[in-house]
Amino acid sequence: MIGRATAPLAGAPRRWLQRLWGYTDIHTRQKWTVVWPYLARLPRQPLRLLDAGCGDGLWSLELAARRPHWSITGVDRAAAGIQAAEAARLRLNLRNVVFVQGDLFDFPEPVPFDVVLSVASAHYAVEEGRGVDLFRAFRALLQPNGILLLFAPRCRAEVPYSPHLPAPFKLRDVVSAQTLQSLCDAAGLTAVRIVPAIGALGTVAKQIDHAVAGRAMLSLMTYPLQLALSELDRVGRRRDARAPSAGWIVQARRPPSPDRNQ
């Protein structure tokens, strides 16, 4: 589970719990169970991965610790997040990850990446009407046959949440499977799979977490239920675009260009 490799950053006794259990936050755990199986199938030998919209470096640091032969770059526009990520990197003494403050649309990277990872960040650009530009930036940063792995929240009308509980996250009018396919097509990326992630049970778990936020006793009492719902959702989730889901996982590939000068 995410958080185990970066447990030394936490204070005791949380450090000991994190080494065994990972991060307790239900939202972070769900994203990890969706995305990690795809990352775990990648070769362990050297490859270059870009964590696009890395925030405070949570994913970059975890992957760098788990895959010491990978070369990882985390990029984000927020200076505070990059500073926190770099401080954590130094504490963990990780030498296979670097953090860069910058905008992905004009990211100065002369060597393309084998993998571009985007976890819950691309939808902001899509919402602003810059989705095509973003996916073209993804393509430009990938080497031929390079892989884009993206996790995004599903559009409001398709999220299977209970109206009797708080929303599982800030609901938006993006993103649909059709939108994601169109963005891949417009950018010249081949969509290998666009499948739903985090189904109805997992969504209710997120809603319960929001409902009890800030109330320590209720959070503690309902946490086993949140975990049980999340695990049932993970085990029984249908890999079907018609299944009710709170998110999308996208795997796309940059095809080799017939023109070597491109």
TORKOL-4160 file (C-alpha; in steps of 0.2 Angstrom, whole numbers, padded with zeros to 4 digits, m for minus):
262
<pt num="1" X="0000" Y="0000" Z="0000"/>
<pt num="2" X="0006" Y="0018" Z="m0003"/>
<pt num="3" X="0015" Y="0026" Z="0011"/>
<pt num="4" X="0025" Y="0011" Z="0017"/>
<pt num="5" X="0041" Y="0016" Z="0007"/>
<pt num="6" X="0040" Y="0034" Z="0014"/>
<pt num="7" X="0035" Y="0029" Z="0032"/>
<pt num="8" X="0052" Y="0036" Z="0039"/>
<pt num="9" X="0045" Y="0054" Z="0035"/>
<pt num="10" X="0031" Y="0051" Z="0049"/>
<pt num="11" X="0034" Y="0053" Z="0067"/>
<pt num="12" X="0032" Y="0039" Z="0080"/>
<pt num="13" X="0021" Y="0030" Z="0083"/>
<pt num="14" X="0013" Y="0034" Z="0066"/>
<pt num="15" X="0029" Y="0028" Z="0057"/>
<pt num="16" X="0027" Y="0011" Z="0064"/>
<pt num="17" X="0008" Y="0010" Z="0058"/>
<pt num="18" X="0012" Y="0017" Z="0041"/>
<pt num="19" X="0026" Y="0004" Z="0038"/>
<pt num="20" X="0013" Y="m0010" Z="0041"/>
<pt num="21" X="m0002" Y="m0002" Z="0034"/>
<pt num="22" X="0002" Y="0013" Z="0023"/>
<pt num="23" X="m0007" Y="0029" Z="0022"/>
<pt num="24" X="m0024" Y="0027" Z="0031"/>
<pt num="25" X="m0033" Y="0040" Z="0020"/>
<pt num="26" X="m0046" Y="0031" Z="0011"/>
<pt num="27" X="m0045" Y="0042" Z="m0005"/>
<pt num="28" X="m0027" Y="0040" Z="m0007"/>
<pt num="29" X="m0028" Y="0021" Z="m0004"/>
<pt num="30" X="m0041" Y="0019" Z="m0017"/>
<pt num="31" X="m0032" Y="0029" Z="m0030"/>
<pt num="32" X="m0016" Y="0018" Z="m0027"/>
<pt num="33" X="m0026" Y="0001" Z="m0028"/>
<pt num="34" X="m0032" Y="0008" Z="m0045"/>
<pt num="35" X="m0016" Y="0014" Z="m0052"/>
<pt num="36" X="m0002" Y="0003" Z="m0044"/>
<pt num="37" X="m0007" Y="m0013" Z="m0053"/>
<pt num="38" X="m0003" Y="m0005" Z="m0070"/>
<pt num="39" X="0013" Y="0002" Z="m0063"/>
<pt num="40" X="0018" Y="m0014" Z="m0055"/>
<pt num="41" X="0018" Y="m0023" Z="m0072"/>
<pt num="42" X="0031" Y="m0011" Z="m0080"/>
<pt num="43" X="0049" Y="m0017" Z="m0081"/>
<pt num="44" X="0059" Y="m0015" Z="m0066"/>
<pt num="45" X="0074" Y="m0011" Z="m0076"/>
<pt num="46" X="0079" Y="0007" Z="m0079"/>
<pt num="47" X="0065" Y="0018" Z="m0086"/>
<pt num="48" X="0061" Y="0036" Z="m0086"/>
<pt num="49" X="0044" Y="0041" Z="m0078"/>
<pt num="50" X="0036" Y="0059" Z="m0077"/>
<pt num="51" X="0024" Y="0062" Z="m0062"/>
<pt num="52" X="0014" Y="0076" Z="m0070"/>
<pt num="53" X="0005" Y="0087" Z="m0057"/>
<pt num="54" X="0015" Y="0078" Z="m0043"/>
<pt num="55" X="0009" Y="0090" Z="m0029"/>
<pt num="56" X="0020" Y="0087" Z="m0013"/>
<pt num="57" X="0028" Y="0072" Z="m0021"/>
<pt num="58" X="0019" Y="0058" Z="m0013"/>
<pt num="59" X="0018" Y="0046" Z="m0028"/>
<pt num="60" X="0035" Y="0051" Z="m0035"/>
<pt num="61" X="0043" Y="0047" Z="m0018"/>
<pt num="62" X="0034" Y="0031" Z="m0016"/>
<pt num="63" X="0039" Y="0025" Z="m0033"/>
<pt num="64" X="0057" Y="0030" Z="m0032"/>
<pt num="65" X="0059" Y="0020" Z="m0016"/>
<pt num="66" X="0050" Y="0005" Z="m0023"/>
<pt num="67" X="0059" Y="0005" Z="m0040"/>
<pt num="68" X="0077" Y="0011" Z="m0037"/>
<pt num="69" X="0082" Y="0008" Z="m0055"/>
<pt num="70" X="0068" Y="0020" Z="m0062"/>
<pt num="71" X="0073" Y="0038" Z="m0065"/>
<pt num="72" X="0058" Y="0049" Z="m0059"/>
<pt num="73" X="0054" Y="0067" Z="m0062"/>
<pt num="74" X="0040" Y="0076" Z="m0053"/>
<pt num="75" X="0033" Y="0092" Z="m0060"/>
<pt num="76" X="0020" Y="0104" Z="m0052"/>
<pt num="77" X="0016" Y="0123" Z="m0054"/>
<pt num="78" X="0015" Y="0125" Z="m0035"/>
<pt num="79" X="0031" Y="0131" Z="m0027"/>
<pt num="80" X="0025" Y="0125" Z="m0009"/>
<pt num="81" X="0022" Y="0107" Z="m0015"/>
<pt num="82" X="0039" Y="0106" Z="m0024"/>
<pt num="83" X="0048" Y="0113" Z="m0009"/>
<pt num="84" X="0039" Y="0100" Z="0002"/>
<pt num="85" X="0043" Y="0086" Z="m0010"/>
<pt num="86" X="0062" Y="0091" Z="m0011"/>
<pt num="87" X="0063" Y="0091" Z="0008"/>
<pt num="88" X="0055" Y="0074" Z="0009"/>
<pt num="89" X="0067" Y="0067" Z="m0004"/>
<pt num="90" X="0082" Y="0074" Z="0005"/>
<pt num="91" X="0076" Y="0065" Z="0021"/>
<pt num="92" X="0073" Y="0049" Z="0012"/>
<pt num="93" X="0090" Y="0051" Z="0003"/>
<pt num="94" X="0082" Y="0046" Z="m0013"/>
<pt num="95" X="0094" Y="0049" Z="m0028"/>
<pt num="96" X="0083" Y="0043" Z="m0042"/>
<pt num="97" X="0070" Y="0056" Z="m0041"/>
<pt num="98" X="0070" Y="0075" Z="m0045"/>
<pt num="99" X="0057" Y="0088" Z="m0043"/>
<pt num="100" X="0054" Y="0103" Z="m0054"/>
<pt num="101" X="0043" Y="0118" Z="m0052"/>
<pt num="102" X="0035" Y="0122" Z="m0069"/>
<pt num="103" X="0020" Y="0121" Z="m0081"/>
<pt num="104" X="0018" Y="0105" Z="m0091"/>
<pt num="105" X="0013" Y="0115" Z="m0106"/>
<pt num="106" X="0030" Y="0121" Z="m0109"/>
<pt num="107" X="0040" Y="0109" Z="m0099"/>
<pt num="108" X="0059" Y="0110" Z="m0105"/>
<pt num="109" X="0063" Y="0091" Z="m0106"/>
<pt num="110" X="0075" Y="0087" Z="m0120"/>
<pt num="111" X="0074" Y="0068" Z="m0117"/>
<pt num="112" X="0057" Y="0060" Z="m0118"/>
<pt num="113" X="0050" Y="0049" Z="m0105"/>
<pt num="114" X="0045" Y="0030" Z="m0106"/>
<pt num="115" X="0030" Y="0034" Z="m0094"/>
<pt num="116" X="0019" Y="0049" Z="m0090"/>
<pt num="117" X="0009" Y="0047" Z="m0075"/>
<pt num="118" X="m0006" Y="0059" Z="m0071"/>
<pt num="119" X="m0016" Y="0055" Z="m0055"/>
<pt num="120" X="m0031" Y="0066" Z="m0052"/>
<pt num="121" X="m0024" Y="0082" Z="m0060"/>
<pt num="122" X="m0028" Y="0082" Z="m0079"/>
<pt num="123" X="m0046" Y="0086" Z="m0076"/>
<pt num="124" X="m0042" Y="0104" Z="m0071"/>
<pt num="125" X="m0035" Y="0107" Z="m0088"/>
<pt num="126" X="m0050" Y="0098" Z="m0096"/>
<pt num="127" X="m0062" Y="0109" Z="m0086"/>
<pt num="128" X="m0053" Y="0125" Z="m0092"/>
<pt num="129" X="m0055" Y="0119" Z="m0110"/>
<pt num="130" X="m0036" Y="0115" Z="m0112"/>
<pt num="131" X="m0038" Y="0096" Z="m0113"/>
<pt num="132" X="m0032" Y="0094" Z="m0131"/>
<pt num="133" X="m0017" Y="0105" Z="m0127"/>
<pt num="134" X="m0013" Y="0095" Z="m0111"/>
<pt num="135" X="m0014" Y="0078" Z="m0120"/>
<pt num="136" X="m0003" Y="0085" Z="m0134"/>
<pt num="137" X="0009" Y="0090" Z="m0121"/>
<pt num="138" X="0008" Y="0072" Z="m0114"/>
<pt num="139" X="0012" Y="0065" Z="m0131"/>
<pt num="140" X="0027" Y="0077" Z="m0134"/>
<pt num="141" X="0034" Y="0071" Z="m0117"/>
<pt num="142" X="0033" Y="0053" Z="m0122"/>
<pt num="143" X="0045" Y="0043" Z="m0133"/>
<pt num="144" X="0038" Y="0032" Z="m0147"/>
<pt num="145" X="0029" Y="0018" Z="m0139"/>
<pt num="146" X="0029" Y="0027" Z="m0122"/>
<pt num="147" X="0014" Y="0025" Z="m0111"/>
<pt num="148" X="0002" Y="0038" Z="m0103"/>
<pt num="149" X="m0006" Y="0032" Z="m0087"/>
<pt num="150" X="m0020" Y="0043" Z="m0081"/>
<pt num="151" X="m0032" Y="0043" Z="m0067"/>
<pt num="152" X="m0047" Y="0056" Z="m0068"/>
<pt num="153" X="m0063" Y="0058" Z="m0059"/>
<pt num="154" X="m0079" Y="0054" Z="m0068"/>
<pt num="155" X="m0091" Y="0067" Z="m0074"/>
<pt num="156" X="m0105" Y="0072" Z="m0061"/>
<pt num="157" X="m0119" Y="0064" Z="m0070"/>
<pt num="158" X="m0111" Y="0047" Z="m0070"/>
<pt num="159" X="m0104" Y="0046" Z="m0052"/>
<pt num="160" X="m0114" Y="0033" Z="m0042"/>
<pt num="161" X="m0115" Y="0043" Z="m0025"/>
<pt num="162" X="m0129" Y="0043" Z="m0012"/>
<pt num="163" X="m0139" Y="0059" Z="m0011"/>
<pt num="164" X="m0141" Y="0056" Z="0008"/>
<pt num="165" X="m0122" Y="0058" Z="0011"/>
<pt num="166" X="m0109" Y="0072" Z="0006"/>
<pt num="167" X="m0102" Y="0071" Z="m0011"/>
<pt num="168" X="m0087" Y="0059" Z="m0012"/>
<pt num="169" X="m0077" Y="0074" Z="m0020"/>
<pt num="170" X="m0080" Y="0090" Z="m0029"/>
<pt num="171" X="m0091" Y="0085" Z="m0043"/>
<pt num="172" X="m0087" Y="0091" Z="m0060"/>
<pt num="173" X="m0095" Y="0091" Z="m0077"/>
<pt num="174" X="m0079" Y="0082" Z="m0084"/>
<pt num="175" X="m0073" Y="0069" Z="m0088"/>
<pt num="176" X="m0083" Y="0055" Z="m0099"/>
<pt num="177" X="m0076" Y="0041" Z="m0108"/>
<pt num="178" X="m0080" Y="0049" Z="m0125"/>
<pt num="179" X="m0071" Y="0065" Z="m0119"/>
<pt num="180" X="m0055" Y="0055" Z="m0115"/>
<pt num="181" X="m0056" Y="0045" Z="m0131"/>
<pt num="182" X="m0058" Y="0062" Z="m0141"/>
<pt num="183" X="m0043" Y="0069" Z="m0132"/>
<pt num="184" X="m0032" Y="0054" Z="m0136"/>
<pt num="185" X="m0037" Y="0055" Z="m0154"/>
<pt num="186" X="m0034" Y="0074" Z="m0155"/>
<pt num="187" X="m0017" Y="0072" Z="m0148"/>
<pt num="188" X="m0011" Y="0057" Z="m0158"/>
<pt num="189" X="m0011" Y="0045" Z="m0144"/>
<pt num="190" X="m0018" Y="0027" Z="m0146"/>
<pt num="191" X="m0030" Y="0023" Z="m0131"/>
<pt num="192" X="m0026" Y="0005" Z="m0126"/>
<pt num="193" X="m0039" Y="0005" Z="m0112"/>
<pt num="194" X="m0052" Y="0017" Z="m0104"/>
<pt num="195" X="m0060" Y="0008" Z="m0090"/>
<pt num="196" X="m0070" Y="0013" Z="m0075"/>
<pt num="197" X="m0062" Y="0014" Z="m0058"/>
<pt num="198" X="m0069" Y="0015" Z="m0040"/>
<pt num="199" X="m0086" Y="0009" Z="m0041"/>
<pt num="200" X="m0102" Y="0012" Z="m0031"/>
<pt num="201" X="m0096" Y="0004" Z="m0015"/>
<pt num="202" X="m0080" Y="0013" Z="m0015"/>
<pt num="203" X="m0089" Y="0029" Z="m0018"/>
<pt num="204" X="m0100" Y="0027" Z="m0003"/>
<pt num="205" X="m0084" Y="0024" Z="0007"/>
<pt num="206" X="m0077" Y="0040" Z="0002"/>
<pt num="207" X="m0094" Y="0049" Z="0006"/>
<pt num="208" X="m0094" Y="0041" Z="0023"/>
<pt num="209" X="m0076" Y="0048" Z="0026"/>
<pt num="210" X="m0082" Y="0066" Z="0021"/>
<pt num="211" X="m0097" Y="0064" Z="0032"/>
<pt num="212" X="m0087" Y="0061" Z="0048"/>
<pt num="213" X="m0072" Y="0072" Z="0043"/>
<pt num="214" X="m0066" Y="0082" Z="0058"/>
<pt num="215" X="m0074" Y="0071" Z="0071"/>
<pt num="216" X="m0061" Y="0059" Z="0077"/>
<pt num="217" X="m0072" Y="0047" Z="0086"/>
<pt num="218" X="m0084" Y="0044" Z="0072"/>
<pt num="219" X="m0070" Y="0043" Z="0060"/>
<pt num="220" X="m0062" Y="0029" Z="0070"/>
<pt num="221" X="m0078" Y="0020" Z="0072"/>
<pt num="222" X="m0083" Y="0021" Z="0053"/>
<pt num="223" X="m0065" Y="0017" Z="0047"/>
<pt num="224" X="m0067" Y="m0002" Z="0046"/>
<pt num="225" X="m0083" Y="0000" Z="0036"/>
<pt num="226" X="m0074" Y="0012" Z="0024"/>
<pt num="227" X="m0061" Y="m0001" Z="0022"/>
<pt num="228" X="m0073" Y="m0015" Z="0020"/>
<pt num="229" X="m0083" Y="m0006" Z="0007"/>
<pt num="230" X="m0067" Y="m0001" Z="m0003"/>
<pt num="231" X="m0060" Y="m0019" Z="m0003"/>
<pt num="232" X="m0077" Y="m0026" Z="m0009"/>
<pt num="233" X="m0077" Y="m0013" Z="m0022"/>
<pt num="234" X="m0059" Y="m0017" Z="m0027"/>
<pt num="235" X="m0062" Y="m0036" Z="m0028"/>
<pt num="236" X="m0079" Y="m0035" Z="m0037"/>
<pt num="237" X="m0077" Y="m0020" Z="m0048"/>
<pt num="238" X="m0083" Y="m0024" Z="m0066"/>
<pt num="239" X="m0070" Y="m0019" Z="m0079"/>
<pt num="240" X="m0085" Y="m0013" Z="m0090"/>
<pt num="241" X="m0087" Y="0005" Z="m0096"/>
<pt num="242" X="m0106" Y="0003" Z="m0092"/>
<pt num="243" X="m0102" Y="0000" Z="m0074"/>
<pt num="244" X="m0106" Y="0014" Z="m0061"/>
<pt num="245" X="m0090" Y="0022" Z="m0056"/>
<pt num="246" X="m0082" Y="0037" Z="m0049"/>
<pt num="247" X="m0067" Y="0038" Z="m0060"/>
<pt num="248" X="m0058" Y="0033" Z="m0075"/>
<pt num="249" X="m0041" Y="0024" Z="m0078"/>
<pt num="250" X="m0033" Y="0028" Z="m0095"/>
<pt num="251" X="m0019" Y="0019" Z="m0103"/>
<pt num="252" X="m0013" Y="0026" Z="m0120"/>
<pt num="253" X="0002" Y="0024" Z="m0130"/>
<pt num="254" X="0012" Y="0036" Z="m0142"/>
<pt num="255" X="0014" Y="0026" Z="m0158"/>
<pt num="256" X="0030" Y="0027" Z="m0168"/>
<pt num="257" X="0030" Y="0041" Z="m0180"/>
<pt num="258" X="0032" Y="0036" Z="m0199"/>
<pt num="259" X="0042" Y="0053" Z="m0201"/>
<pt num="260" X="0058" Y="0052" Z="m0191"/>
<pt num="261" X="0060" Y="0071" Z="m0192"/>
<pt num="262" X="0044" Y="0073" Z="m0182"/>
